[in-house]
Amino acid sequence: MAVFTSLIISMMFGGRIINYLRKLQVGETVRDLGLEGQLAKQGTPTMGGLIILSAIVIPNSYYLQSCITLISG
């Protein structure tokens, strides 16, 4: 159940977080090494892991708390 909740959280808030990071101009600077498609990454937010971590931590902490409450009764 936590996996599906994580997926829903990342799909609902992922785009918003990326747009917010772009607005704050938290982006990747790319060195010109002559590689194709490399400049397309210019300005990509470098904190995308924030989406993954929040999508994992939030539902797992909720379900863990629910299990603890259920066990301790």
PAZAPA-4460 file (N, C-alpha, C; in steps of 0.05 Angstrom, whole numbers, plus 32768, in hexadecimal, padded with zeros to 4 digits):
% residues 73
    n_x    n_y    n_z   ca_x   ca_y   ca_z    c_x    c_y    c_z   seq   type   mol
   8010   7FE8   8000   8000   8000   8000   8011   8019   8000     1      M     A
   8028   8018   800E   8039   802F   800F   8046   8035   7FF4     2      A     A
   804A   8020   7FE4   8055   8024   7FC9   8042   8034   7FB8     3      V     A
   8029   802D   7FB8   8015   803B   7FA8   8012   8058   7FB2     4      F     A
   8013   805C   7FCC   8011   8077   7FD6   8029   8087   7FCE     5      T     A
   8041   807B   7FCE   8059   8089   7FC5   8057   8091   7FA8     6      S     A
   804C   807F   7F98   8049   8085   7F7B   8035   809C   7F77     7      L     A
   8020   809C   7F86   800C   80B2   7F83   8018   80CC   7F8C     8      I     A
   8026   80CC   7FA2   8033   80E5   7FAC   8046   80F0   7F98     9      I     A
   8057   80DF   7F8D   806B   80E9   7F79   805E   80F3   7F60    10      S     A
   8048   80E6   7F58   803B   80EF   7F3F   802C   8109   7F44    11      M     A
   8020   810C   7F5C   8011   8125   7F62   8022   813D   7F66    12      M     A
   8038   8139   7F75   8048   8150   7F7D   8062   8153   7F6E    13      F     A
   806A   813F   7F5E   8084   813F   7F50   8087   8157   7F3E    14      G     A
   8073   815B   7F2D   8074   8172   7F1A   8074   818D   7F28    15      G     A
   8065   818F   7F3D   8064   81A8   7F4C   807F   81AE   7F59    16      R     A
   808B   8199   7F64   80A6   819D   7F71   80BA   81A5   7F5C    17      I     A
   80BA   8198   7F45   80CD   819F   7F30   80C9   81BC   7F26    18      I     A
   80B0   81C4   7F22   80AA   81E0   7F1A   80B3   81F3   7F2F    19      N     A
   80AF   81ED   7F49   80B7   81FE   7F5F   80D6   8201   7F5F    20      Y     A
   80E4   81EB   7F5C   8101   81EC   7F5B   810B   81FC   7F44    21      L     A
   80FE   81FA   7F2D   8106   820A   7F16   8101   8228   7F1B    22      R     A
   80EB   822E   7F29   80E5   824A   7F30   80FA   8255   7F43    23      K     A
   8105   8244   7F55   811A   824D   7F67   8135   824D   7F59    24      L     A
   8136   8244   7F40   814E   8242   7F30   8162   822F   7F3C    25      Q     A
   8158   8219   7F47   816A   8204   7F51   816D   81F1   7F3A    26      V     A
   8182   81F5   7F2A   8185   81E5   7F12   81A1   81DC   7F0E    27      G     A
   81A4   81CA   7EFC   81BE   81BE   7EF6   81CB   81CF   7EE0    28      E     A
   81E5   81D5   7EE4   81F4   81E2   7ECE   8204   81CC   7EC0    29      T     A
   8204   81CD   7EA6   8210   81B8   7E96   8229   81C3   7E88    30      V     A
   823F   81B4   7E8B   8257   81BC   7E7D   8255   81B3   7E60    31      R     A
   8260   81C1   7E4F   825F   81BA   7E32   8276   81A7   7E2C    32      D     A
   826E   818D   7E2B   8282   8178   7E24   827E   816E   7E08    33      L     A
   826B   817A   7DFA   8266   8172   7DDE   8254   815A   7DDB    34      G     A
   8248   8151   7DF1   8236   813A   7DEF   821A   8142   7DE6    35      L     A
   820E   8131   7DD6   81F3   8136   7DCC   81DF   8134   7DE2    36      E     A
   81CC   8147   7DE3   81B7   8146   7DF6   81BE   814F   7E12    37      G     A
   81D7   8157   7E15   81E1   815F   7E2F   81D5   817A   7E37    38      Q     A
   81D3   818C   7E24   81C8   81A7   7E2A   81AA   81A6   7E30    39      L     A
   819D   8191   7E2A   8180   818E   7E30   817C   818C   7E4E    40      A     A
   8191   8185   7E5D   818E   8182   7E7A   8193   819D   7E88    41      K     A
   819A   81B1   7E79   819F   81CB   7E85   8186   81D5   7E94    42      Q     A
   8189   81DC   7EAD   8173   81E6   7EBE   8163   81D0   7ECB    43      G     A
   8169   81B7   7EC7   815A   81A2   7ED4   815F   81A3   7EF2    44      T     A
   814A   81A2   7F02   814E   81A4   7F20   8160   818D   7F2A    45      P     A
   8172   8194   7F3B   8185   8180   7F45   817A   8172   7F5E    46      T     A
   8164   817B   7F69   815A   8170   7F82   8141   815F   7F7D    47      M     A
   8141   8151   7F66   812B   813F   7F60   8128   8128   7F73    48      G     A
   813E   8121   7F81   813D   810C   7F95   812B   8113   7FAC    49      G     A
   8126   812D   7FAF   8113   8136   7FC4   80F7   812A   7FBF    50      L     A
   80EF   8128   7FA6   80D5   811B   7F9F   80D5   80FE   7FA7    51      I     A
   80EB   80F0   7FA1   80EC   80D4   7FA7   80ED   80CF   7FC5    52      I     A
   80FD   80DE   7FD4   80FE   80DB   7FF0   80E4   80E1   7FFE    53      L     A
   80D7   80F7   7FF6   80BE   80FD   8003   80A8   80E9   7FFC    54      S     A
   80A9   80DE   7FE4   8095   80CA   7FDC   8099   80B0   7FEB    55      A     A
   80B1   80AB   7FF5   80B6   8093   8004   80B2   8097   8022    56      I     A
   80BC   80AD   802C   80BB   80B2   8049   809E   80B7   8053    57      V     A
   808F   80C7   8045   8074   80CF   804F   8062   80B7   8052    58      I     A
   805E   80A7   803D   804B   8090   8041   8056   807B   8054    59      P     A
   8070   8076   8054   807B   8062   8066   8078   806A   8083    60      N     A
   807C   8083   8089   8079   808C   80A5   805C   808B   80AD    61      S     A
   804A   8091   809B   802D   808F   80A1   8025   8072   80A6    62      Y     A
   802D   8060   8095   8025   8044   8098   8034   8037   80B0    63      Y     A
   804C   8040   80B6   805A   8036   80CD   804B   803E   80E7    64      L     A
   8043   8057   80E7   8034   8061   80FE   8019   8052   8101    65      Q     A
   800C   804C   80EB   7FF3   803D   80EC   7FF8   8021   80F7    66      S     A
   800E   8014   80EE   8015   7FF9   80F8   801B   7FF9   8116    67      C     A
   802A   800D   811E   8031   800F   813B   8018   8013   814C    68      I     A
   8006   8024   8143   7FED   8028   8151   7FDC   800E   8151    69      T     A
   7FDC   8000   813C   7FCC   7FE7   813A   7FD7   7FD2   814C    70      L     A
   7FF2   7FD0   814D   7FFF   7FBB   815D   7FFC   7FC1   817B    71      I     A
   8001   7FDB   8182   8000   7FE2   819E   7FE3   7FE3   81A9    72      S     A
   7FD0   7FE5   8197   7FB4   7FE2   819C   7FA8   7FF5   81AE    73      G     A
***
